[in-house]
Amino acid sequence: MGSKRYPPSAVKQQQFISTHIYGAVCPATGQTEALISPMLSIDMMEKHFQQISDATPSGRHAIAFKNYDDIVDQVSRGWNNFRHQVDQVKSLCKRDWANLITN
């Protein structure tokens, strides 16, 4: 019997490379800010918040969300607060500019 043939040994790459992007966009102007980092950390998140703060014009506000679920939670909380203010909502409908139908 002949000798068995095996494929030559190959070195497998064992390292992993990750890149994380912290990003923000202003829905009104389209202005963007981003930070690319090799790691996730509180320090990098704070640097990104500072970057957003530096780019936000005086007198304007920036809101940060952790992720999609955080956006949904915050919007739901805002909607629930709004819908429980029935008298305020009704008063908005009594303004002259809100009356679109005339008899």
Buried (B, 14 or more C-beta within 10 A) or exposed (E): EEEEEEEEEEEEEEEEEEEEEBEBEBEEEEEEBEBEBEEEEEEBBEBBBEBBEEBBEEEEEEEEEEEEEEEEEEEEEEEEEEEEEEEEEEEEEEEEEEEEEEE
